[in-house]
């Protein structure tokens, strides 16, 4: 399970976007991104310009506390890799 230690500068709601590529067999794989008690779930979408080409996908929002947090990405096990993850972007919503 991929994990990252992040420093949240200010408590609040954050928009979550993930950049990944996905092969046909992994489309529809369920995943959850969490930090502390907050979580957001989604399903892997097909890459629009070919398998494993990175695209940014809106995932939802997380309500985060200020300070150090551990961000965790967990995907259901289906035998193949769920996605080829390029990055996770969190943007504070005003």
Secondary structure, DSSP 8 states (H G I E B T S, - for coil): -EEEEEEESS-EEEEEEEEEE--GGGTT-EEEEEETTEEEEEE----TTSTT--EEEEEEEEEE-SEEEEEEEEE---SS-S-EEEEEEEEE--
